[in-house]
Amino acid sequence: MQKKRLAILGSTGSIGTQTLEVIRKHPDVFEVEVLTAHCNIKLLIEQALEFKPNVVIIGEKKLYRELADILEPHAIKVFAGADAISEVTEMETIDLVVVALVGFAGLKPTLASLRAGKPIAIANKETLVVAGEIVTKLAREKAVNIYPVDSEHSAIFQCLAGEFHNPVELIYLTASGGPFRGKDAAFLASVTKEQALKHPNWSMGCKVTIDSASMMNKGLEVIEAKWLFGLRPDQIKVVIHPESIIHSLVQFEDGSLKAQMGLPDMRLPIQYALSYPDRIKSDFPRFNFADYAKLTFEEPDLKTFRNLGLAYEALAKGGNMPCILNASNEVVVHAFLKDHMSFNKMPDLIEKMMSVMPFIKNPTYDDYVNTDQETRIRVNELIK
């Protein structure tokens, strides 16, 4: 396999650090060309000194001087600011861009990467939720591949290998149910952020973990799947699978089902996205059937976990409605993590914004930016 030179946007987050774990195991296959972070300068410095990238970027401009003083003596170029993160993707020495940024912030550098003709491994589901039509259209125009990193979408991608000519009848996105599976609304009214951050199966960042607890994460994945695989909303189903062994399934028009299975470990879909179309050897723990006497499945509780239903509504409405959904959710999750809002209040405000924000049927990029900003302002006003 020819060595791939990678730009990792968001290298200090959960996906970014696990991506570097994969690279660390395969220095003969992958090389780090660019690392970026928003403000975690301590970890970014550690990563840069270990992997010796060509360029390092810190999003928070006030940290530039401190970072440059430490890294420039090691022949590492240092830049700062959000614009630099987008511009760096144009470097000819980059073979693949890993978009591991969280939230709406991932949209601009994703589009910049595609315009530069760079294939991307995307862990930032919000980018496709907000502007899936623009992103996928640009990828087609530039003949650039988008490799999914989310375990569920990676599973669908793997199940479709060799099947792209066969029509898909349905896909099933599996969900663990999070820490509150089986609980009712009365229980959820008093849960704390500490409880919500204790995911039973996966190790993820705070924002994604709260989204998982509220089922918004699965809702965002439903919208993402529509754009990644060219599906209608009625072709995307969600099933609760507490063991998180089957990562998702594809049902073809003959009734056959294909599933991708494995232990819940994000490094596996990350490695697959980085190495595609090849599979490379790993020392990840292996699945043992004896450890799982049975695998179970349930229908999602849309009445208690309303966010999943709201995501389906946003997908059906289209236009800038998924952008409104996403912006509202990012704000309320932040508020919940700061103890400024109860868990059950989050879907109330999201639904409120979906009913009052101006709807745009065919939004442009600027429309998405304006919708995102205006939604955040209005949600914050309601929280105050």
C-alpha positions in Angstrom: 0.0 0.0 0.0 1.3 3.4 -0.9 1.9 5.6 2.1 -1.0 8.1 2.7 -0.3 11.6 4.0 -3.1 12.8 6.2 -4.5 16.1 7.5 -6.3 15.5 10.8 -8.7 18.4 11.5 -9.6 18.2 15.2 -6.7 16.0 16.3 -7.2 16.5 20.0 -10.8 15.3 20.2 -12.0 11.8 20.6 -11.9 10.8 17.0 -8.7 12.7 16.3 -6.8 11.0 19.2 -8.1 7.6 18.1 -7.1 8.3 14.5 -3.5 9.0 15.8 -3.6 5.7 17.6 -4.3 3.9 14.3 -1.5 5.9 12.7 0.9 5.1 15.5 0.4 1.4 14.9 1.0 1.8 11.1 3.8 4.3 10.5 4.7 2.4 7.3 1.2 3.1 5.9 0.2 6.5 7.2 2.1 9.8 7.7 0.7 12.9 9.4 1.0 16.0 7.3 -1.3 18.4 9.2 -2.7 18.6 12.7 -5.3 21.1 13.9 -7.1 21.8 17.2 -9.3 24.6 18.5 -7.7 25.4 21.8 -6.2 22.3 23.4 -2.6 23.5 23.0 -1.0 21.1 25.5 -2.2 18.0 23.7 -1.6 19.5 20.3 2.0 20.2 21.2 2.5 16.6 22.4 1.0 15.2 19.2 3.1 17.5 17.0 6.4 16.6 18.7 5.5 12.9 18.3 4.3 12.8 14.7 6.3 15.7 13.3 3.7 17.1 10.8 4.6 19.7 8.2 1.9 22.1 9.5 0.1 22.6 12.8 -2.9 25.0 13.2 -4.5 26.3 16.4 -8.0 27.7 15.9 -7.8 30.1 18.9 -5.6 32.9 17.6 -4.4 34.1 21.0 -2.6 30.8 21.5 -0.5 31.2 18.3 2.6 32.7 19.8 2.9 30.1 22.5 2.5 27.3 20.0 4.9 28.8 17.5 7.6 29.4 20.0 7.6 25.7 20.9 7.1 24.1 17.5 9.0 26.3 15.0 12.4 25.2 16.3 11.4 21.7 15.3 10.8 22.8 11.7 7.0 22.7 12.1 5.1 25.5 10.4 2.4 27.0 12.7 -0.7 29.0 11.7 -3.8 30.1 13.6 -7.5 30.8 13.0 -10.5 29.0 11.4 -9.6 30.3 7.9 -6.2 28.7 8.1 -7.8 25.3 8.9 -9.8 25.5 5.7 -7.0 26.8 3.6 -4.5 24.1 4.6 -6.6 21.4 2.9 -5.3 22.8 -0.5 -1.8 21.6 0.2 -0.6 19.3 -2.6 1.1 17.0 -0.1 -2.2 15.9 1.5 -3.7 12.6 0.2 -6.7 12.4 2.7 -8.4 14.9 5.0 -9.8 13.5 8.2 -12.7 15.8 9.4 -12.9 15.1 13.1 -14.2 18.5 14.1 -17.3 18.8 16.2 -20.5 20.5 15.0 -21.2 23.2 12.4 -17.5 24.1 12.5 -16.7 21.2 10.2 -18.7 22.5 7.2 -16.3 25.1 5.8 -13.1 23.0 5.9 -15.1 20.0 4.5 -16.2 22.1 1.5 -12.7 23.5 1.1 -11.2 20.0 1.1 -13.7 18.9 -1.6 -13.0 21.9 -3.8 -9.3 21.1 -3.6 -10.1 17.6 -4.8 -9.2 15.9 -1.6 -11.0 12.7 -0.5 -12.3 13.0 3.0 -12.8 10.6 5.9 -15.7 12.3 7.7 -16.6 11.9 11.4 -18.4 15.2 11.5 -22.0 14.2 10.9 -23.3 17.7 11.4 -21.7 18.8 8.1 -23.9 16.4 6.1 -26.9 17.1 8.4 -26.7 20.8 7.7 -25.7 20.9 4.1 -25.7 17.4 2.7 -27.0 18.4 -0.7 -24.2 21.0 -1.2 -21.5 18.6 0.1 -22.5 15.6 -1.9 -23.1 17.6 -5.1 -19.6 19.1 -4.8 -18.1 15.6 -4.2 -19.7 14.4 -7.4 -18.5 17.4 -9.4 -15.0 16.9 -8.1 -15.1 13.1 -8.4 -14.0 12.9 -4.7 -14.8 10.1 -2.4 -16.3 10.6 1.1 -15.5 7.8 3.5 -17.7 7.5 6.5 -16.1 7.2 9.9 -19.2 6.8 12.1 -19.4 3.2 13.0 -23.0 2.9 11.7 -22.3 4.5 8.3 -19.0 2.6 8.0 -21.0 -0.6 8.6 -23.5 0.4 5.8 -20.5 1.3 3.5 -18.9 -2.1 4.2 -22.1 -4.0 3.6 -22.5 -2.2 0.2 -19.0 -3.2 -0.9 -19.6 -5.2 -4.1 -23.3 -4.4 -4.0 -23.4 -0.9 -5.4 -25.3 -2.1 -8.5 -28.0 -3.8 -6.4 -30.9 -1.6 -5.2 -31.2 -1.1 -1.5 -34.7 -1.7 0.0 -33.9 -0.5 3.6 -31.0 0.2 5.9 -31.2 -0.3 9.6 -29.1 2.0 11.8 -28.5 0.3 15.1 -28.5 2.3 18.4 -27.4 1.2 21.8 -30.2 3.2 23.5 -27.6 5.0 25.6 -27.5 5.2 29.4 -31.3 5.9 29.7 -32.7 3.0 27.6 -36.0 1.9 29.0 -36.4 5.0 31.2 -39.5 7.2 31.1 -40.0 11.0 30.8 -40.4 11.3 34.6 -37.0 9.7 35.1 -35.3 11.9 32.5 -36.6 15.1 34.1 -34.1 14.9 36.9 -31.0 13.2 35.2 -27.6 14.9 35.6 -24.9 15.5 33.1 -22.8 12.9 35.0 -25.4 10.3 34.4 -25.8 11.3 30.7 -22.1 11.1 30.1 -21.9 7.4 31.2 -22.4 5.6 27.9 -22.7 1.9 28.4 -20.6 0.8 25.3 -18.8 3.6 23.6 -16.0 6.1 24.5 -16.9 9.4 22.9 -16.6 13.1 23.3 -19.0 15.0 25.6 -21.2 16.4 22.9 -21.7 13.1 21.0 -22.3 11.3 24.3 -25.1 13.6 25.3 -26.6 13.3 21.8 -26.5 9.5 22.2 -28.3 9.8 25.6 -31.0 11.9 24.0 -31.2 9.9 20.8 -30.3 13.0 18.8 -27.1 11.3 17.7 -29.2 8.7 15.9 -31.4 11.3 14.4 -28.4 13.1 13.0 -27.2 9.8 11.6 -30.5 9.2 9.9 -30.1 12.5 8.0 -26.4 11.8 7.3 -27.3 8.4 5.9 -29.8 10.0 3.4 -27.0 12.0 1.8 -24.2 9.4 2.1 -26.1 6.7 0.4 -28.8 8.5 -1.7 -31.8 7.2 0.2 -35.3 8.3 0.8 -36.3 8.9 4.5 -38.7 5.9 4.4 -35.7 3.7 3.5 -33.9 4.5 6.8 -35.0 2.7 10.0 -33.6 2.8 13.5 -33.4 -0.3 15.8 -32.2 -0.4 19.4 -29.5 -3.0 19.8 -28.1 -2.7 23.4 -25.1 -4.9 22.8 -23.6 -2.7 20.0 -22.2 -5.7 18.2 -24.2 -5.3 14.9 -23.2 -1.8 13.8 -25.9 -1.5 11.1 -27.6 -3.6 8.4 -28.6 -3.3 4.7 -31.7 -5.1 3.4 -31.7 -5.6 -0.4 -34.8 -5.9 -2.6 -34.6 -9.7 -2.6 -35.1 -9.6 1.2 -31.5 -10.5 2.1 -29.9 -8.7 5.0 -26.2 -8.0 5.4 -24.8 -6.9 8.7 -21.4 -5.6 9.8 -20.4 -6.9 13.2 -17.6 -6.3 15.7 -16.8 -5.1 19.2 -17.7 -1.4 19.9 -14.3 0.2 19.1 -14.1 3.4 17.0 -10.6 2.6 15.9 -11.9 -0.1 13.5 -14.1 2.2 11.3 -11.4 4.9 11.5 -8.8 2.4 10.2 -11.2 1.2 7.5 -11.8 4.8 6.3 -8.1 5.5 6.2 -7.0 2.4 4.5 -9.9 1.8 2.0 -10.1 -0.1 -0.2 -7.6 -2.3 1.7 -8.0 -3.8 5.1 -4.8 -3.8 7.2 -4.0 -6.0 10.1 -4.8 -4.7 13.6 -4.4 -5.8 17.2 -7.8 -4.7 18.2 -9.7 -7.0 20.6 -11.6 -9.7 18.7 -15.3 -10.6 19.1 -16.0 -13.9 20.9 -19.4 -15.5 20.5 -19.2 -17.1 23.9 -19.2 -13.6 25.5 -22.6 -12.8 23.9 -25.2 -15.5 24.5 -27.7 -13.5 22.6 -28.1 -10.3 20.6 -31.3 -8.3 21.3 -33.3 -5.7 19.4 -36.1 -3.2 20.3 -38.1 -0.5 18.6 -37.0 3.0 19.6 -39.2 4.9 22.0 -40.1 8.0 20.0 -42.5 9.3 22.7 -39.9 9.5 25.4 -36.9 10.3 23.2 -38.4 12.9 21.1 -35.2 14.1 19.4 -35.2 11.1 17.0 -38.7 12.0 15.8 -37.7 15.7 15.4 -34.8 14.6 13.2 -37.1 12.6 11.0 -39.4 15.6 10.8 -36.5 17.9 9.8 -35.4 15.4 7.1 -38.9 15.2 5.7 -39.2 19.0 5.6 -35.7 19.4 4.0 -34.3 22.8 3.1 -32.7 24.5 6.0 -34.8 22.6 8.6 -32.0 20.1 9.5 -29.7 23.2 9.9 -32.2 24.6 12.4 -32.4 21.3 14.2 -28.6 21.0 14.4 -27.9 24.6 15.6 -30.6 24.3 18.2 -29.2 21.0 19.5 -25.6 22.3 19.7 -26.7 25.2 21.9 -29.0 23.2 24.2 -26.4 20.4 24.7 -23.8 23.0 25.6 -26.3 24.5 28.1 -27.1 21.1 29.6 -23.4 20.4 30.1 -23.1 23.8 31.8 -26.1 22.9 34.1 -28.2 25.7 32.6 -30.9 23.4 31.3 -32.6 20.2 32.2 -32.3 17.1 30.0 -36.0 17.1 29.1 -36.0 20.8 28.2 -33.6 20.2 25.2 -36.2 18.8 22.8 -38.7 21.4 23.8 -36.4 24.2 22.6 -35.4 22.3 19.5 -39.0 21.8 18.5 -39.7 25.5 19.3 -37.0 26.7 16.9 -38.2 24.3 14.2 -41.6 26.0 14.4 -40.5 29.7 14.5 -37.4 30.0 12.4 -37.9 31.1 8.8 -37.9 28.1 6.4 -35.9 28.2 3.2 -36.7 25.4 0.7 -33.6 25.7 -1.4 -30.8 27.2 0.7 -27.5 28.4 -0.4 -24.3 28.1 1.6 -24.8 31.7 2.9 -28.4 30.7 3.9 -27.0 27.8 6.0 -24.5 30.1 7.7 -27.2 32.7 8.4 -29.7 30.1 9.6 -27.1 28.6 11.9 -26.1 32.0 13.4 -29.7 33.2 13.9 -30.9 30.0 15.4 -28.1 30.0 18.0 -28.9 33.6 18.9 -32.6 32.9 19.4 -32.1 29.7 21.4 -29.6 31.4 23.7 -32.2 34.2 24.3 -34.7 31.6 25.4 -32.2 29.9 27.7 -31.4 33.2 29.4 
